[in-house]
Amino acid sequence: MSNRFWLSPKLQLWSESQSSSISIIKGNYLSRFTLRDFCVDVVNQLRTSNVPFLLAMRTAIESSTSTNISTVDLLKSLVRQALQVHQGIKTEKGMALSCARFQTAVTEAEWFQLLESVLAEMAYEVYLVIDIEILDQDFDPLDGFSLLSAFTQFFSRLSSRGILARVKVLFVSYGSSLPFYLSEDDFTNFVVSAKTSLTPARHRKRIRQEAYVPQRFKLRRISTQSSSRSERTVSLSRNSVEDEELDEMG
């Protein structure tokens, strides 16, 4: 039985916010197909509205055959996608700097700095949809790096500097423990519970009627972008989903 997480006020607030924000949908193994359907629907809404997004997710087939990745691998994928989405950093000096940083980046913090530098240049809204289940729980980030802390600190810097970029991050988890520490305030502010329980046979018809279907959750503030900003996803080994595979998920 789903708890109809898509009606959560916290999720609605994340969708409606005019500033950079984070939402963490935390389910369990029984909710994995519902959460995949939800993520596919969010991506399809973004695509239809021509809003750029970065995606770290697998198809259903990949989920059973692929090796999990490290946080560094995840960040590398996001950086490459961000560079493809945003073609504005093309000065000779900027390109030389970017190449040098790519060649020397090793740690999670260094790769996140690269991601931050590209996202900060985007004077429009961009979404990141990240499936936590692609991460290998045996990879321990260096120096206590936390994706959650990195993004919240990044958003604070954007706000304090008056930078126009608006970054919406959606983390989805349906089994593994989260790869970052959550304080009580973090849990209250960011986490949306999406756990599913076993359903007695006599209730299954009603539950099917209440199941998640496309656009039961509607992104409130997505605005049509120029076709030149159309989303681009990167088909990298082990973790990226090609556009044509999205509808096969679940």
N, C-alpha and C positions, 0 to 999 in steps of 0.2 A: 504494500500500500504506500503510495507516494504521499508526502506531506504537502504537495502543491507549493513547493519552494518558490516557484516563479511569481507567486503573489506576495512574496516577502517585501515589507516596506523598505528594508535595507537595500534590496536589489532594485527596487523602483527608484530609490534615492540615488544609487550609483548611476542608473540610467539617465536620470533627469539632471544630475549635477552639471553645472557649467564650468567646473574646474576639474583638473586631473584627479582621478580617484581609483580606488581598488575595491574589488569585491572578491571574496573567497567562498565558493560554493563547496561545502564539505558533505559528501554523501557516504555511501558504503557500497560494498560489492553488488548488492542487489539493485542499487540505483544506477549502475554504470551505463546501461542502455538508455535510460531516460536522460542522463546527463549528456551523453554523446548526442542524442537527438536535440537537446537544448542548445548545445554548442554549434551544431550544424545549422540550426535555425538562426542563431545570432549571426553567424558568418554569412548566411544567405541574405539576411536583412541588410547587413553592411554592404554586401556586393550589390544588391539591388539599388541601394541608395548611393553607390559609388563612393563609399567612405573607406579610406585606407585601413588595412589591418595587417597585423603580423600574427602568424599562426604556428603553434607548436603542439601538434596533435597527430594521432595515428588513425588510420582506418581500422575497422573491426578486424580485418585480416592481419594487418601489421601488428595489432595488439597481441596476437598469439604467437608471432614468429620473430619479432624484432628484439634486439638487445636494448636494454635501457641505457641512458646516456648520463653524462655528468652535467653539472650546472654550467661548466665552461662550454661544453658542446651546445647546450641550450642557448647560451648567450651568443655564441658564434653564429648560430642560425638566425637569431633575432637581429643581430647586427647586419648580416648579409641581406636579409629581407628589408630592413629599414633603409639600407643604401639603395636598394632597387626601387622602393616606393618613392624615396626622396632623391631627386636628381639635381637638387639645387647647389650642392657643395662641389663645385667644379673649378674653382680657381686653382692656379698652378700651386700656390702656396698651400692651399687647403688640401689638395690631393697629395702633395708631398708629405704633409704632416700626417694625414690619414694612413698613408702607406707605411710610414715609419712606425706609427703606433700599432698597426696591424702586425708588423713583423716582430715587435717586442712584447706584445700583450701575452701574458701567461696565466695570471690568476683571475679568479672570478671578478675581483674588484677592478682590474684593468680592462677586462672585456665589458664590464658594465659601464665604465667610463666612456668607452667607445660608443656603446648603445645610447647612453645619455647625450653625448655630443651630437649624434645624428637626430635623435628625437627632439632635442631642444631647438633644432633648426627648422622644424616643421611648424609653420604658422597656421596650423589647422588641426582638426581632431583626428587622432589615430587610435585604434583599438589594438590591444594585445590579448589574445585568447590562448591560455597556457594550460595544458593538461599536465598536472603534477605527476601523473602516473608514468610519464615517459622517463622520469628521473630515476637513476639507480641509487637506492638508499644506502649502498655501501660506499659511495663517493662522499667523503666529508669535505666540505668547502674549506679553503685555507683561511686562516686568520678569523674564523668565526663569521665569514660572510653570510649575510641573510638577504634573500631576494626581497622580502617584505620591507626590511629596513632600508635597503638600497633604493627602492621605489619611493617610499614615503619621504626619505631625505631628498631625493631628486625633485619630488613635487614641491617640497618646501623651498628649494632653490629656485624653481620656476616661478613660484609665487612672489618671493622676495625680490626677484630681479624684473618682475613685470613681463616675463616672456609669454608670448601668445600661445605657444604650443599647449594643446590639451590632450593628455594621454589617459586613456581608460584601460585599466588592467583587470582581466578576469582570470582568476586562478580556479581550476576545477580539480577536485580530488574525490576519488570514490573507492578508497581502500587503504592506500599507503598513509603513513603518518606524514604530516606536512614537513617540508624541508627547512622550516624556519620556526623560531620560537614565537608563540603568541602570548602576549600579556592579557590580562583580563579586559583592558580597554581595547586591545586589538580584536579580541574575540567579539566584544560587544559592537565595535564599529564596523568590522569587515565580514565576519563569518555568517553565512546563510546555511542553515542545516537542510540537507536534502536526502536524509536517510529514508530508505524504503524497508518496510517490514513484510513478512510473508502474509499472504491474504487467504482467508478461508474460501473454499470453493463457492459458497453461497453468495459471497460478496464480489466475485471477480467481474461480473457484468457491470456493476456500478463503478468499480475501479477502472475498468477499461474506458468507460465514458469520461472519467476524470483524468485520464492519462494526458501526458504532455503531447500536444499537437502543434504544428508550426504556427507561430505568431500568437500563441497564448500569452507569451511575454513579448512585449513590443518595446524596442529601444525608443526612448522618447525624444532624444535630442539629436539623433543623427540627421545631418543635413546633406543635401546633394552636393557633391564636390564636382569639380571640373573633370572631364573624362581623362585628362592628362594625369590625374591623381588616382586612377583606377588601381585597385589593389593588385599586388603581385606576391605570390608565395613562391618559395624556393624549394625545389625537390632535392633535399639533401639526404644522404644515407642515414637511415635509422630513425629519423624523427619528423620529417616534414611531410605534409600531405599535399599532393597535387590537386589542383582545382577540380579536375574531372572525377576525382575519387571521393569527394566530400559526400555526395548523395548516397554512396554505398555504405556509409558508416551505420552502426547500430544494429 
